[in-house]
């Protein structure tokens, strides 16, 4: 890339043999030029440099690893090309984990965002001590995920759990929460919901506060009920925020790890997600391969598959939310 | 000392989440120029070395020792993997459990050859197979020196036995079950009288014990033969052990728990199960989780099915250390007969050294918590008779996969008739 430093010359190049007509740019002038041209890049560079080191490089290196039969403990390192991906496509355990991840994701995200929306709406009214309630909403978020998961796991314990005791009071037989696929998903989704509802509610609340009041006043004068105001003013106005929360939840939901790991209390290896892998998520499967079974290369392939999946999912989500929002 | 002393899962997860970071931050070389050396020892569970470090520091004024302990083997495994793969971060001495030793025997060049540090003359300090396992197949390199051997016994609850009308005196109890079939029959008898307690903790401990027993008595290998080929489906020792473990499930004699998992830990504070197979390091676990509740209620009898062992570790010196000489000396001290006696006193881990096993401090040891059971005598007999079992590098993965099948039979998710085929399928996947 060459830059013309001959500032603002209006006429064309001087003929050869006509030396000295061109004013040599001074050093100071050159610096000034550089300042104008380059300093914006310097200012935005920290993010890109950090991203390069901690984002892009690991991404590329993971891809490199995934093309090998690579063992950390055994020391093997053979180039196998696309073999890992080839195996992955027919790996029933991987697809099983994918179904689990998506299942838990759906169970956790849809109720989570809906409940958050209603809670935000409730908090948006005139209430006593609004700050207290709003802060209270995010309290689950500041507790450690591990602590939450351990407590929930004990509550969902089959033999001595509080939940089974409570449903026993109304005469329902105890549920073996972690043994079956469906119930274990429910239990894990509850943990995720408990943690993130408040966070999303707060985001929705912030967005709601920026909706002009006169819209509601006009609607009220036209005789629209509160419910109708909610569905026809609040929700459409929140569309960009909903898109944001959906995408963030997707990225988070597909990377679900801590809750199911800590929920696996009955198998010797807590990366298994239950004895039949009934709630093993993709990240657990990745970790178990890379570090548990010494298949670092295959684990990297799983990581890349997950990366692709997140991109595809986020796009689908984005499109769905945009379509359902109608046209503005 | 397999995965002993789980201190709750939070540490596990913390280790998972920060393991990568923490592992990368252990790389100071610990020398401070004036001949002083700081040695770092990486262990898991409860090896019982604290007193020995003090002794060693007293006799070697230039050495200070720092121990980094992780509570369970499962958390230890990924950390050591990272250290070994990246060539930095490992301690000067690391503990390798019997399940992960074969994994690292594949790249012995990552470890210091202890033959270069006077390891040759230590051979008579260990039972022969324990020694052999630490030497590379070509016999040229000594990778690890043996620490403990998980000699087998059976722990049982005297109070529950009494309620069920069974004898409670340990010699009488040992006579109840010379074989696993007898143990099953006594279990059925017990179960018919007791509604709220199960006969044993779960299928997994029995499975591990019987595999090691049968493989030791038979071919000398379990899931993998000595050339690391998977022989899971063709090894009769594996099949018969699987059938044994399955019988307990089919007869509903187990609480479907897996050792050291949180439900198992909770169960020890209740009357959930009456017996649990007990390698020597298990005693420490029972003490910790059963606590005051179980004090005086537990006792130790012989294990059914003859002798055997389960678990045990080795100490190795990674090549990345800056103090190979000092680290090797420390490893030699910790695994010496007197070092092993010290570890036994502190943590009940049974010595792999015949001299240490004969030491009165071990041979005549009684355990107060377990009704003064003569643990030294019980475990000593077992170690003397134990036959070594070859474990391939993927042994742990296969074991976990098959344990999952047994657990799911207990949870009613897999039909007992289908269990073996499923186990074979899972084993093949795990061993790929």
Interface residues (C-beta under 8 A of the other chain):
Chain A: X72 X73 X74 X75 X76 X93 X146 X147 X149 X150 X153 X154 X157 X159 X160 X176 X179 X180 X258 X261 X262 X265 X266 X267 X268 X269 X270 X272 X275 X276 X277 X287 X291 X292 X293 X294 X296
Chain B: X3 X8 X9 X10 X12 X13 X14 X16 X17 X74 X77 X78 X81 X82 X84 X85 X100 X103 X104 X106 X107 X110 X204 X256 X257 X258 X259 X260 X261 X262 X263 X266 X272 X393 X394 X397 X400 X403 X404 X405 X407 X408 X411 X412 X413 X414 X429 X430
